[in-house]
Amino acid sequence: MSEPFVVEVWGEPAGIVLREGNAFRFHAVARRFFELDGVQFTTPGHAKLAAARLQPAPAAEGTAAP
């Protein structure tokens, strides 16, 4: 069995990626990433990019919203 890859987005856990044959399957651990649950990716990096697209960057401290 291959080692799992933990996917974090902006320091928050998003899911775990496990190798399945030639692909990597995403297993969501947070509600906002459930739409990726079960999706296969070609690399763990692709899974992380997909998760990052679902979670916008946090606002920087000390900056005002427009």
CHARMM internal coordinates of N, CA and C (Angstrom, degrees):
IC EDIT
DIST 1 N 1 CA 1.4485
DIST 1 CA 1 C 1.5221
ANGL 1 N 1 CA 1 C 108.82
DIST 1 C 2 N 1.3252
ANGL 1 CA 1 C 2 N 116.85
DIHE 1 N 1 CA 1 C 2 N 139.43
DIST 2 N 2 CA 1.4470
ANGL 1 C 2 N 2 CA 120.75
DIHE 1 CA 1 C 2 N 2 CA -178.62
DIST 2 CA 2 C 1.5234
ANGL 2 N 2 CA 2 C 111.32
DIHE 1 C 2 N 2 CA 2 C -83.68
DIST 2 C 3 N 1.3083
ANGL 2 CA 2 C 3 N 115.34
DIHE 2 N 2 CA 2 C 3 N 161.41
DIST 3 N 3 CA 1.4530
ANGL 2 C 3 N 3 CA 121.62
DIHE 2 CA 2 C 3 N 3 CA 179.33
DIST 3 CA 3 C 1.5247
ANGL 3 N 3 CA 3 C 110.28
DIHE 2 C 3 N 3 CA 3 C -73.19
DIST 3 C 4 N 1.3201
ANGL 3 CA 3 C 4 N 117.85
DIHE 3 N 3 CA 3 C 4 N 139.42
DIST 4 N 4 CA 1.4648
ANGL 3 C 4 N 4 CA 120.17
DIHE 3 CA 3 C 4 N 4 CA 176.33
DIST 4 CA 4 C 1.5284
ANGL 4 N 4 CA 4 C 110.49
DIHE 3 C 4 N 4 CA 4 C -76.16
DIST 4 C 5 N 1.3266
ANGL 4 CA 4 C 5 N 115.72
DIHE 4 N 4 CA 4 C 5 N 150.55
DIST 5 N 5 CA 1.4526
ANGL 4 C 5 N 5 CA 122.51
DIHE 4 CA 4 C 5 N 5 CA 175.28
DIST 5 CA 5 C 1.5199
ANGL 5 N 5 CA 5 C 107.02
DIHE 4 C 5 N 5 CA 5 C -109.20
DIST 5 C 6 N 1.3105
ANGL 5 CA 5 C 6 N 117.40
DIHE 5 N 5 CA 5 C 6 N 125.02
DIST 6 N 6 CA 1.4590
ANGL 5 C 6 N 6 CA 121.39
DIHE 5 CA 5 C 6 N 6 CA 176.66
DIST 6 CA 6 C 1.5205
ANGL 6 N 6 CA 6 C 107.82
DIHE 5 C 6 N 6 CA 6 C -86.19
DIST 6 C 7 N 1.3277
ANGL 6 CA 6 C 7 N 115.95
DIHE 6 N 6 CA 6 C 7 N 129.09
DIST 7 N 7 CA 1.4659
ANGL 6 C 7 N 7 CA 121.53
DIHE 6 CA 6 C 7 N 7 CA 179.47
DIST 7 CA 7 C 1.5179
ANGL 7 N 7 CA 7 C 108.34
DIHE 6 C 7 N 7 CA 7 C -104.36
DIST 7 C 8 N 1.3240
ANGL 7 CA 7 C 8 N 115.54
DIHE 7 N 7 CA 7 C 8 N 122.06
DIST 8 N 8 CA 1.4588
ANGL 7 C 8 N 8 CA 121.67
DIHE 7 CA 7 C 8 N 8 CA 175.89
DIST 8 CA 8 C 1.5183
ANGL 8 N 8 CA 8 C 108.50
DIHE 7 C 8 N 8 CA 8 C -119.78
DIST 8 C 9 N 1.3303
ANGL 8 CA 8 C 9 N 114.97
DIHE 8 N 8 CA 8 C 9 N 144.03
DIST 9 N 9 CA 1.4553
ANGL 8 C 9 N 9 CA 121.15
DIHE 8 CA 8 C 9 N 9 CA 176.47
DIST 9 CA 9 C 1.5165
ANGL 9 N 9 CA 9 C 107.39
DIHE 8 C 9 N 9 CA 9 C -125.78
DIST 9 C 10 N 1.3345
ANGL 9 CA 9 C 10 N 116.31
DIHE 9 N 9 CA 9 C 10 N 119.22
DIST 10 N 10 CA 1.4644
ANGL 9 C 10 N 10 CA 122.42
DIHE 9 CA 9 C 10 N 10 CA -177.46
DIST 10 CA 10 C 1.5199
ANGL 10 N 10 CA 10 C 111.20
DIHE 9 C 10 N 10 CA 10 C 53.25
DIST 10 C 11 N 1.3504
ANGL 10 CA 10 C 11 N 116.33
DIHE 10 N 10 CA 10 C 11 N 39.09
DIST 11 N 11 CA 1.4542
ANGL 10 C 11 N 11 CA 121.46
DIHE 10 CA 10 C 11 N 11 CA 177.05
DIST 11 CA 11 C 1.5193
ANGL 11 N 11 CA 11 C 115.02
DIHE 10 C 11 N 11 CA 11 C 80.44
DIST 11 C 12 N 1.3135
ANGL 11 CA 11 C 12 N 118.03
DIHE 11 N 11 CA 11 C 12 N 1.43
DIST 12 N 12 CA 1.4683
ANGL 11 C 12 N 12 CA 122.71
DIHE 11 CA 11 C 12 N 12 CA 179.51
DIST 12 CA 12 C 1.5266
ANGL 12 N 12 CA 12 C 109.48
DIHE 11 C 12 N 12 CA 12 C -106.20
DIST 12 C 13 N 1.3421
ANGL 12 CA 12 C 13 N 118.18
DIHE 12 N 12 CA 12 C 13 N 136.25
DIST 13 N 13 CA 1.4659
ANGL 12 C 13 N 13 CA 119.72
DIHE 12 CA 12 C 13 N 13 CA 178.13
DIST 13 CA 13 C 1.5282
ANGL 13 N 13 CA 13 C 111.26
DIHE 12 C 13 N 13 CA 13 C -66.17
DIST 13 C 14 N 1.3155
ANGL 13 CA 13 C 14 N 115.63
DIHE 13 N 13 CA 13 C 14 N 132.86
DIST 14 N 14 CA 1.4675
ANGL 13 C 14 N 14 CA 121.52
DIHE 13 CA 13 C 14 N 14 CA 179.81
DIST 14 CA 14 C 1.5267
ANGL 14 N 14 CA 14 C 110.67
DIHE 13 C 14 N 14 CA 14 C -110.83
DIST 14 C 15 N 1.3317
ANGL 14 CA 14 C 15 N 116.14
DIHE 14 N 14 CA 14 C 15 N -42.59
DIST 15 N 15 CA 1.4571
ANGL 14 C 15 N 15 CA 119.13
DIHE 14 CA 14 C 15 N 15 CA -177.80
DIST 15 CA 15 C 1.5106
ANGL 15 N 15 CA 15 C 111.76
DIHE 14 C 15 N 15 CA 15 C -178.68
DIST 15 C 16 N 1.3051
ANGL 15 CA 15 C 16 N 113.87
DIHE 15 N 15 CA 15 C 16 N -174.87
DIST 16 N 16 CA 1.4566
ANGL 15 C 16 N 16 CA 122.98
DIHE 15 CA 15 C 16 N 16 CA 178.08
DIST 16 CA 16 C 1.5177
ANGL 16 N 16 CA 16 C 106.99
DIHE 15 C 16 N 16 CA 16 C -125.41
DIST 16 C 17 N 1.3194
ANGL 16 CA 16 C 17 N 116.39
DIHE 16 N 16 CA 16 C 17 N 138.62
DIST 17 N 17 CA 1.4577
ANGL 16 C 17 N 17 CA 121.95
DIHE 16 CA 16 C 17 N 17 CA 179.34
DIST 17 CA 17 C 1.5266
ANGL 17 N 17 CA 17 C 107.85
DIHE 16 C 17 N 17 CA 17 C -113.11
DIST 17 C 18 N 1.3231
ANGL 17 CA 17 C 18 N 115.42
DIHE 17 N 17 CA 17 C 18 N 127.97
DIST 18 N 18 CA 1.4669
ANGL 17 C 18 N 18 CA 121.51
DIHE 17 CA 17 C 18 N 18 CA 178.43
DIST 18 CA 18 C 1.5203
ANGL 18 N 18 CA 18 C 109.61
DIHE 17 C 18 N 18 CA 18 C -119.67
DIST 18 C 19 N 1.3099
ANGL 18 CA 18 C 19 N 115.52
DIHE 18 N 18 CA 18 C 19 N 139.88
DIST 19 N 19 CA 1.4701
ANGL 18 C 19 N 19 CA 120.56
DIHE 18 CA 18 C 19 N 19 CA 178.05
DIST 19 CA 19 C 1.5214
ANGL 19 N 19 CA 19 C 109.10
DIHE 18 C 19 N 19 CA 19 C -73.31
DIST 19 C 20 N 1.3251
ANGL 19 CA 19 C 20 N 115.35
DIHE 19 N 19 CA 19 C 20 N 132.80
DIST 20 N 20 CA 1.4673
ANGL 19 C 20 N 20 CA 122.44
DIHE 19 CA 19 C 20 N 20 CA 174.44
DIST 20 CA 20 C 1.5196
ANGL 20 N 20 CA 20 C 107.59
DIHE 19 C 20 N 20 CA 20 C -133.15
DIST 20 C 21 N 1.3157
ANGL 20 CA 20 C 21 N 116.40
DIHE 20 N 20 CA 20 C 21 N 98.03
DIST 21 N 21 CA 1.4657
ANGL 20 C 21 N 21 CA 119.98
DIHE 20 CA 20 C 21 N 21 CA -176.18
DIST 21 CA 21 C 1.5171
ANGL 21 N 21 CA 21 C 109.59
DIHE 20 C 21 N 21 CA 21 C 67.02
DIST 21 C 22 N 1.3323
ANGL 21 CA 21 C 22 N 116.28
DIHE 21 N 21 CA 21 C 22 N -121.91
DIST 22 N 22 CA 1.4624
ANGL 21 C 22 N 22 CA 121.41
DIHE 21 CA 21 C 22 N 22 CA -179.90
DIST 22 CA 22 C 1.5175
ANGL 22 N 22 CA 22 C 112.51
DIHE 21 C 22 N 22 CA 22 C -95.65
DIST 22 C 23 N 1.3132
ANGL 22 CA 22 C 23 N 117.94
DIHE 22 N 22 CA 22 C 23 N 5.54
DIST 23 N 23 CA 1.4698
ANGL 22 C 23 N 23 CA 121.47
DIHE 22 CA 22 C 23 N 23 CA -177.01
DIST 23 CA 23 C 1.5265
ANGL 23 N 23 CA 23 C 109.93
DIHE 22 C 23 N 23 CA 23 C -121.39
DIST 23 C 24 N 1.3221
ANGL 23 CA 23 C 24 N 115.09
DIHE 23 N 23 CA 23 C 24 N 171.13
DIST 24 N 24 CA 1.4577
ANGL 23 C 24 N 24 CA 122.87
DIHE 23 CA 23 C 24 N 24 CA 177.46
DIST 24 CA 24 C 1.5188
ANGL 24 N 24 CA 24 C 107.79
DIHE 23 C 24 N 24 CA 24 C -124.95
DIST 24 C 25 N 1.3323
ANGL 24 CA 24 C 25 N 117.02
DIHE 24 N 24 CA 24 C 25 N 121.65
DIST 25 N 25 CA 1.4634
ANGL 24 C 25 N 25 CA 121.68
DIHE 24 CA 24 C 25 N 25 CA -177.13
DIST 25 CA 25 C 1.5287
ANGL 25 N 25 CA 25 C 109.81
DIHE 24 C 25 N 25 CA 25 C -98.81
DIST 25 C 26 N 1.3450
ANGL 25 CA 25 C 26 N 114.23
DIHE 25 N 25 CA 25 C 26 N 133.20
DIST 26 N 26 CA 1.4618
ANGL 25 C 26 N 26 CA 122.05
DIHE 25 CA 25 C 26 N 26 CA -179.22
DIST 26 CA 26 C 1.5221
ANGL 26 N 26 CA 26 C 109.35
DIHE 25 C 26 N 26 CA 26 C -89.67
DIST 26 C 27 N 1.3427
ANGL 26 CA 26 C 27 N 116.09
DIHE 26 N 26 CA 26 C 27 N 133.82
DIST 27 N 27 CA 1.4658
ANGL 26 C 27 N 27 CA 123.01
DIHE 26 CA 26 C 27 N 27 CA 176.12
DIST 27 CA 27 C 1.5257
ANGL 27 N 27 CA 27 C 107.10
DIHE 26 C 27 N 27 CA 27 C -122.52
DIST 27 C 28 N 1.3139
ANGL 27 CA 27 C 28 N 117.17
DIHE 27 N 27 CA 27 C 28 N 107.55
DIST 28 N 28 CA 1.4623
ANGL 27 C 28 N 28 CA 122.36
DIHE 27 CA 27 C 28 N 28 CA -175.36
DIST 28 CA 28 C 1.5222
ANGL 28 N 28 CA 28 C 111.61
DIHE 27 C 28 N 28 CA 28 C -68.49
DIST 28 C 29 N 1.3356
ANGL 28 CA 28 C 29 N 115.58
DIHE 28 N 28 CA 28 C 29 N 143.74
DIST 29 N 29 CA 1.4584
ANGL 28 C 29 N 29 CA 121.06
DIHE 28 CA 28 C 29 N 29 CA 175.04
DIST 29 CA 29 C 1.5273
ANGL 29 N 29 CA 29 C 111.80
DIHE 28 C 29 N 29 CA 29 C -120.08
DIST 29 C 30 N 1.3204
ANGL 29 CA 29 C 30 N 117.65
DIHE 29 N 29 CA 29 C 30 N -3.20
DIST 30 N 30 CA 1.4637
ANGL 29 C 30 N 30 CA 122.24
DIHE 29 CA 29 C 30 N 30 CA 178.33
DIST 30 CA 30 C 1.5271
ANGL 30 N 30 CA 30 C 108.60
DIHE 29 C 30 N 30 CA 30 C -132.89
DIST 30 C 31 N 1.3214
ANGL 30 CA 30 C 31 N 115.70
DIHE 30 N 30 CA 30 C 31 N 142.90
DIST 31 N 31 CA 1.4672
ANGL 30 C 31 N 31 CA 121.75
DIHE 30 CA 30 C 31 N 31 CA -174.20
DIST 31 CA 31 C 1.5282
ANGL 31 N 31 CA 31 C 113.74
DIHE 30 C 31 N 31 CA 31 C -52.29
DIST 31 C 32 N 1.3241
ANGL 31 CA 31 C 32 N 117.28
DIHE 31 N 31 CA 31 C 32 N -42.13
DIST 32 N 32 CA 1.4677
ANGL 31 C 32 N 32 CA 119.07
DIHE 31 CA 31 C 32 N 32 CA -175.32
DIST 32 CA 32 C 1.5230
ANGL 32 N 32 CA 32 C 113.23
DIHE 31 C 32 N 32 CA 32 C -64.84
DIST 32 C 33 N 1.3467
ANGL 32 CA 32 C 33 N 116.59
DIHE 32 N 32 CA 32 C 33 N -12.73
DIST 33 N 33 CA 1.4619
ANGL 32 C 33 N 33 CA 120.64
DIHE 32 CA 32 C 33 N 33 CA -179.47
DIST 33 CA 33 C 1.5329
ANGL 33 N 33 CA 33 C 112.52
DIHE 32 C 33 N 33 CA 33 C -108.71
DIST 33 C 34 N 1.3300
ANGL 33 CA 33 C 34 N 116.98
DIHE 33 N 33 CA 33 C 34 N 7.22
DIST 34 N 34 CA 1.4653
ANGL 33 C 34 N 34 CA 120.59
DIHE 33 CA 33 C 34 N 34 CA -177.96
DIST 34 CA 34 C 1.5233
ANGL 34 N 34 CA 34 C 113.06
DIHE 33 C 34 N 34 CA 34 C -58.55
DIST 34 C 35 N 1.3209
ANGL 34 CA 34 C 35 N 118.44
DIHE 34 N 34 CA 34 C 35 N -29.48
DIST 35 N 35 CA 1.4696
ANGL 34 C 35 N 35 CA 118.64
DIHE 34 CA 34 C 35 N 35 CA -178.93
DIST 35 CA 35 C 1.5301
ANGL 35 N 35 CA 35 C 112.21
DIHE 34 C 35 N 35 CA 35 C -67.06
DIST 35 C 36 N 1.3299
ANGL 35 CA 35 C 36 N 117.45
DIHE 35 N 35 CA 35 C 36 N -16.04
DIST 36 N 36 CA 1.4677
ANGL 35 C 36 N 36 CA 121.16
DIHE 35 CA 35 C 36 N 36 CA 176.55
DIST 36 CA 36 C 1.5261
ANGL 36 N 36 CA 36 C 112.31
DIHE 35 C 36 N 36 CA 36 C -93.73
DIST 36 C 37 N 1.3310
ANGL 36 CA 36 C 37 N 117.65
DIHE 36 N 36 CA 36 C 37 N -7.56
DIST 37 N 37 CA 1.4549
ANGL 36 C 37 N 37 CA 121.29
DIHE 36 CA 36 C 37 N 37 CA -176.78
DIST 37 CA 37 C 1.5273
ANGL 37 N 37 CA 37 C 110.80
DIHE 36 C 37 N 37 CA 37 C -58.19
DIST 37 C 38 N 1.3227
ANGL 37 CA 37 C 38 N 116.13
DIHE 37 N 37 CA 37 C 38 N 123.35
DIST 38 N 38 CA 1.4634
ANGL 37 C 38 N 38 CA 121.49
DIHE 37 CA 37 C 38 N 38 CA 178.66
DIST 38 CA 38 C 1.5125
ANGL 38 N 38 CA 38 C 114.65
DIHE 37 C 38 N 38 CA 38 C 88.87
DIST 38 C 39 N 1.3203
ANGL 38 CA 38 C 39 N 118.35
DIHE 38 N 38 CA 38 C 39 N -7.15
DIST 39 N 39 CA 1.4637
ANGL 38 C 39 N 39 CA 121.73
DIHE 38 CA 38 C 39 N 39 CA -179.53
DIST 39 CA 39 C 1.5251
ANGL 39 N 39 CA 39 C 109.17
DIHE 38 C 39 N 39 CA 39 C -73.61
DIST 39 C 40 N 1.3429
ANGL 39 CA 39 C 40 N 115.82
DIHE 39 N 39 CA 39 C 40 N 139.58
DIST 40 N 40 CA 1.4600
ANGL 39 C 40 N 40 CA 121.04
DIHE 39 CA 39 C 40 N 40 CA 177.95
DIST 40 CA 40 C 1.5255
ANGL 40 N 40 CA 40 C 109.98
DIHE 39 C 40 N 40 CA 40 C -97.27
DIST 40 C 41 N 1.3273
ANGL 40 CA 40 C 41 N 115.59
DIHE 40 N 40 CA 40 C 41 N 142.57
DIST 41 N 41 CA 1.4557
ANGL 40 C 41 N 41 CA 122.79
DIHE 40 CA 40 C 41 N 41 CA 178.66
DIST 41 CA 41 C 1.5178
ANGL 41 N 41 CA 41 C 108.72
DIHE 40 C 41 N 41 CA 41 C -128.44
DIST 41 C 42 N 1.3335
ANGL 41 CA 41 C 42 N 116.63
DIHE 41 N 41 CA 41 C 42 N 159.12
DIST 42 N 42 CA 1.4596
ANGL 41 C 42 N 42 CA 120.39
DIHE 41 CA 41 C 42 N 42 CA -179.83
DIST 42 CA 42 C 1.5253
ANGL 42 N 42 CA 42 C 112.10
DIHE 41 C 42 N 42 CA 42 C -79.28
DIST 42 C 43 N 1.3409
ANGL 42 CA 42 C 43 N 117.38
DIHE 42 N 42 CA 42 C 43 N -25.08
DIST 43 N 43 CA 1.4621
ANGL 42 C 43 N 43 CA 121.75
DIHE 42 CA 42 C 43 N 43 CA 177.60
DIST 43 CA 43 C 1.5314
ANGL 43 N 43 CA 43 C 109.01
DIHE 42 C 43 N 43 CA 43 C -143.89
DIST 43 C 44 N 1.3292
ANGL 43 CA 43 C 44 N 117.82
DIHE 43 N 43 CA 43 C 44 N 158.15
DIST 44 N 44 CA 1.4599
ANGL 43 C 44 N 44 CA 119.39
DIHE 43 CA 43 C 44 N 44 CA 174.02
DIST 44 CA 44 C 1.5351
ANGL 44 N 44 CA 44 C 111.70
DIHE 43 C 44 N 44 CA 44 C -61.54
DIST 44 C 45 N 1.3192
ANGL 44 CA 44 C 45 N 116.69
DIHE 44 N 44 CA 44 C 45 N -32.28
DIST 45 N 45 CA 1.4618
ANGL 44 C 45 N 45 CA 120.68
DIHE 44 CA 44 C 45 N 45 CA 178.10
DIST 45 CA 45 C 1.5154
ANGL 45 N 45 CA 45 C 112.48
DIHE 44 C 45 N 45 CA 45 C -61.83
DIST 45 C 46 N 1.3252
ANGL 45 CA 45 C 46 N 117.05
DIHE 45 N 45 CA 45 C 46 N -38.21
DIST 46 N 46 CA 1.4688
ANGL 45 C 46 N 46 CA 120.48
DIHE 45 CA 45 C 46 N 46 CA 177.53
DIST 46 CA 46 C 1.5208
ANGL 46 N 46 CA 46 C 110.51
DIHE 45 C 46 N 46 CA 46 C -65.20
DIST 46 C 47 N 1.3262
ANGL 46 CA 46 C 47 N 116.92
DIHE 46 N 46 CA 46 C 47 N -36.41
DIST 47 N 47 CA 1.4666
ANGL 46 C 47 N 47 CA 120.73
DIHE 46 CA 46 C 47 N 47 CA 177.30
DIST 47 CA 47 C 1.5269
ANGL 47 N 47 CA 47 C 110.02
DIHE 46 C 47 N 47 CA 47 C -64.49
DIST 47 C 48 N 1.3220
ANGL 47 CA 47 C 48 N 116.52
DIHE 47 N 47 CA 47 C 48 N -42.43
DIST 48 N 48 CA 1.4615
ANGL 47 C 48 N 48 CA 120.34
DIHE 47 CA 47 C 48 N 48 CA 179.41
DIST 48 CA 48 C 1.5277
ANGL 48 N 48 CA 48 C 111.13
DIHE 47 C 48 N 48 CA 48 C -64.40
DIST 48 C 49 N 1.3189
ANGL 48 CA 48 C 49 N 117.78
DIHE 48 N 48 CA 48 C 49 N -41.12
DIST 49 N 49 CA 1.4623
ANGL 48 C 49 N 49 CA 121.05
DIHE 48 CA 48 C 49 N 49 CA 177.76
DIST 49 CA 49 C 1.5267
ANGL 49 N 49 CA 49 C 111.24
DIHE 48 C 49 N 49 CA 49 C -62.05
DIST 49 C 50 N 1.3201
ANGL 49 CA 49 C 50 N 116.73
DIHE 49 N 49 CA 49 C 50 N -42.40
DIST 50 N 50 CA 1.4666
ANGL 49 C 50 N 50 CA 120.08
DIHE 49 CA 49 C 50 N 50 CA 179.22
DIST 50 CA 50 C 1.5218
ANGL 50 N 50 CA 50 C 110.56
DIHE 49 C 50 N 50 CA 50 C -63.53
DIST 50 C 51 N 1.3256
ANGL 50 CA 50 C 51 N 117.01
DIHE 50 N 50 CA 50 C 51 N -41.04
DIST 51 N 51 CA 1.4671
ANGL 50 C 51 N 51 CA 120.51
DIHE 50 CA 50 C 51 N 51 CA 178.34
DIST 51 CA 51 C 1.5243
ANGL 51 N 51 CA 51 C 110.67
DIHE 50 C 51 N 51 CA 51 C -66.09
DIST 51 C 52 N 1.3107
ANGL 51 CA 51 C 52 N 117.38
DIHE 51 N 51 CA 51 C 52 N -39.58
DIST 52 N 52 CA 1.4654
ANGL 51 C 52 N 52 CA 121.09
DIHE 51 CA 51 C 52 N 52 CA -179.67
DIST 52 CA 52 C 1.5216
ANGL 52 N 52 CA 52 C 111.25
DIHE 51 C 52 N 52 CA 52 C -63.67
DIST 52 C 53 N 1.3158
ANGL 52 CA 52 C 53 N 117.60
DIHE 52 N 52 CA 52 C 53 N -32.33
DIST 53 N 53 CA 1.4808
ANGL 52 C 53 N 53 CA 120.84
DIHE 52 CA 52 C 53 N 53 CA 178.44
DIST 53 CA 53 C 1.5254
ANGL 53 N 53 CA 53 C 111.43
DIHE 52 C 53 N 53 CA 53 C -66.65
DIST 53 C 54 N 1.3307
ANGL 53 CA 53 C 54 N 117.22
DIHE 53 N 53 CA 53 C 54 N -23.69
DIST 54 N 54 CA 1.4660
ANGL 53 C 54 N 54 CA 121.01
DIHE 53 CA 53 C 54 N 54 CA -179.75
DIST 54 CA 54 C 1.5224
ANGL 54 N 54 CA 54 C 112.41
DIHE 53 C 54 N 54 CA 54 C -86.92
DIST 54 C 55 N 1.3238
ANGL 54 CA 54 C 55 N 117.68
DIHE 54 N 54 CA 54 C 55 N -14.52
DIST 55 N 55 CA 1.4623
ANGL 54 C 55 N 55 CA 121.84
DIHE 54 CA 54 C 55 N 55 CA -176.32
DIST 55 CA 55 C 1.5221
ANGL 55 N 55 CA 55 C 109.19
DIHE 54 C 55 N 55 CA 55 C -123.77
DIST 55 C 56 N 1.3320
ANGL 55 CA 55 C 56 N 117.98
DIHE 55 N 55 CA 55 C 56 N 106.36
DIST 56 N 56 CA 1.4666
ANGL 55 C 56 N 56 CA 119.50
DIHE 55 CA 55 C 56 N 56 CA 179.37
DIST 56 CA 56 C 1.5290
ANGL 56 N 56 CA 56 C 111.08
DIHE 55 C 56 N 56 CA 56 C -65.08
DIST 56 C 57 N 1.3283
ANGL 56 CA 56 C 57 N 115.26
DIHE 56 N 56 CA 56 C 57 N 156.37
DIST 57 N 57 CA 1.4669
ANGL 56 C 57 N 57 CA 120.86
DIHE 56 CA 56 C 57 N 57 CA 178.68
DIST 57 CA 57 C 1.5187
ANGL 57 N 57 CA 57 C 109.60
DIHE 56 C 57 N 57 CA 57 C -63.23
DIST 57 C 58 N 1.3282
ANGL 57 CA 57 C 58 N 116.82
DIHE 57 N 57 CA 57 C 58 N 141.84
DIST 58 N 58 CA 1.4634
ANGL 57 C 58 N 58 CA 119.34
DIHE 57 CA 57 C 58 N 58 CA 177.35
DIST 58 CA 58 C 1.5248
ANGL 58 N 58 CA 58 C 110.37
DIHE 57 C 58 N 58 CA 58 C -67.67
DIST 58 C 59 N 1.3151
ANGL 58 CA 58 C 59 N 116.51
DIHE 58 N 58 CA 58 C 59 N 150.63
DIST 59 N 59 CA 1.4536
ANGL 58 C 59 N 59 CA 120.76
DIHE 58 CA 58 C 59 N 59 CA 178.40
DIST 59 CA 59 C 1.5309
ANGL 59 N 59 CA 59 C 109.17
DIHE 58 C 59 N 59 CA 59 C -67.11
DIST 59 C 60 N 1.3105
ANGL 59 CA 59 C 60 N 116.13
DIHE 59 N 59 CA 59 C 60 N 138.65
DIST 60 N 60 CA 1.4622
ANGL 59 C 60 N 60 CA 120.70
DIHE 59 CA 59 C 60 N 60 CA 178.27
DIST 60 CA 60 C 1.5232
ANGL 60 N 60 CA 60 C 109.53
DIHE 59 C 60 N 60 CA 60 C -69.98
DIST 60 C 61 N 1.3255
ANGL 60 CA 60 C 61 N 116.03
DIHE 60 N 60 CA 60 C 61 N 143.12
DIST 61 N 61 CA 1.4485
ANGL 60 C 61 N 61 CA 120.17
DIHE 60 CA 60 C 61 N 61 CA 178.89
DIST 61 CA 61 C 1.5302
ANGL 61 N 61 CA 61 C 109.71
DIHE 60 C 61 N 61 CA 61 C -65.59
DIST 61 C 62 N 1.3216
ANGL 61 CA 61 C 62 N 114.89
DIHE 61 N 61 CA 61 C 62 N 140.85
DIST 62 N 62 CA 1.4443
ANGL 61 C 62 N 62 CA 119.83
DIHE 61 CA 61 C 62 N 62 CA 175.51
DIST 62 CA 62 C 1.5177
ANGL 62 N 62 CA 62 C 115.00
DIHE 61 C 62 N 62 CA 62 C 84.18
DIST 62 C 63 N 1.3473
ANGL 62 CA 62 C 63 N 117.11
DIHE 62 N 62 CA 62 C 63 N 2.05
DIST 63 N 63 CA 1.4544
ANGL 62 C 63 N 63 CA 118.99
DIHE 62 CA 62 C 63 N 63 CA 177.79
DIST 63 CA 63 C 1.5125
ANGL 63 N 63 CA 63 C 109.60
DIHE 62 C 63 N 63 CA 63 C -104.63
DIST 63 C 64 N 1.2977
ANGL 63 CA 63 C 64 N 115.50
DIHE 63 N 63 CA 63 C 64 N 143.29
DIST 64 N 64 CA 1.4589
ANGL 63 C 64 N 64 CA 120.65
DIHE 63 CA 63 C 64 N 64 CA 179.85
DIST 64 CA 64 C 1.5147
ANGL 64 N 64 CA 64 C 109.91
DIHE 63 C 64 N 64 CA 64 C -90.24
DIST 64 C 65 N 1.3127
ANGL 64 CA 64 C 65 N 115.93
DIHE 64 N 64 CA 64 C 65 N 143.59
DIST 65 N 65 CA 1.4672
ANGL 64 C 65 N 65 CA 120.44
DIHE 64 CA 64 C 65 N 65 CA 176.56
DIST 65 CA 65 C 1.5214
ANGL 65 N 65 CA 65 C 108.14
DIHE 64 C 65 N 65 CA 65 C -76.35
DIST 65 C 66 N 1.3219
ANGL 65 CA 65 C 66 N 117.63
DIHE 65 N 65 CA 65 C 66 N 145.23
DIST 66 N 66 CA 1.4913
ANGL 65 C 66 N 66 CA 119.90
DIHE 65 CA 65 C 66 N 66 CA -179.82
DIST 66 CA 66 C 1.4936
ANGL 66 N 66 CA 66 C 112.57
DIHE 65 C 66 N 66 CA 66 C -67.52
END
COOR INIT
IC SEED 1 N 1 CA 1 C
IC BUILD
